[in-house]
Amino acid sequence: MRDALQHDAFELYFQPQARLDNQQMVGAEVLLRWNKDGEFVSPGEFIPLAESCGLILPLGDWVLNKACQQAMQLFADAGREFVVAVNISPIQFSQRDFLDKVRHALQSSGMPAHLLELEITEGATMHNELDTISLLHELHDLGVMLSIDDFGTGYSSLSYLSRFPLHKLKIDQSFVRHLLSDPNYLSIVHSVIELGKSLNLTLIAEGVEEPKQAELLRELGCAEMQGYLYSRPLPYDQLLSFIQRH
C-alpha cells in the first residue's frame, strides 16, 4: 500500500449525485480505487487496513488534495461547477492540523470552498464533543459544506444535529435497499427526512437503484439521490462524458 501511494496506483472515481425532482446533476462523491497489478482492490479491504497501520493519514491527505485538483480541472473541462464530496475518516478528523490541511487543499488548487463537501461519519463526531463543535464551526466559517454520512447507522445522537453547523444528511443505502419491502424501513426514512427538513438540512439518499425507490423518496421530501439508477462511480474521463451528455 505504501508503494501504491508512492507510485500513483490509487485513482479517484466520482459518483454523480442528482436532484430527485428533475434528475439534474448537483454534485459527485469522490471514491478511492486501488489498481493493484491490473485488478482493483475493494475499498472494504484496504481502507480498514490503512486505518489500522496508520496509512489512512497520508492516504486521506492525498485524496483531499487530489480531489480538489481534479475538481478544478473537471470544472474547466465541463464548463460548469458542482459540489464535490470527500469522505473524511474519523482518524483524519481527529488530527489537530486537519483544518490547516483543508485550507491548504483549497488554496493550492484554487477550489472555491463552497464547492467542497466534507462527509463525516457519526462516530467521528462523538469523541471530544467540544473540540468537534469548535472544528466544525471553523470549517463552516471557512465556507466548506458539511454532511453526516450514513446517518442512523452509528451513534445517532439527535442532540448534536442542532449544535453542529451541518448542511446535509445522507440516508444510508441499508435503509434505501429495504424501502419498498419493509414498512419499518419506510418509517425510519420518513422520520429522518422530516427531521432533516425541520432543521433546514438537505437530504440525500444513497444506493438508489430502482425507479420506484426514487419516486417514493421524492414523494417523502428527499431532495437528492445517488446510486446506480443515476450513475455508477466513474473515472475522470467517463464522468466528463457523462456531464456533457446530460
Disulfide bonds with the S-S distance in Angstrom:
none
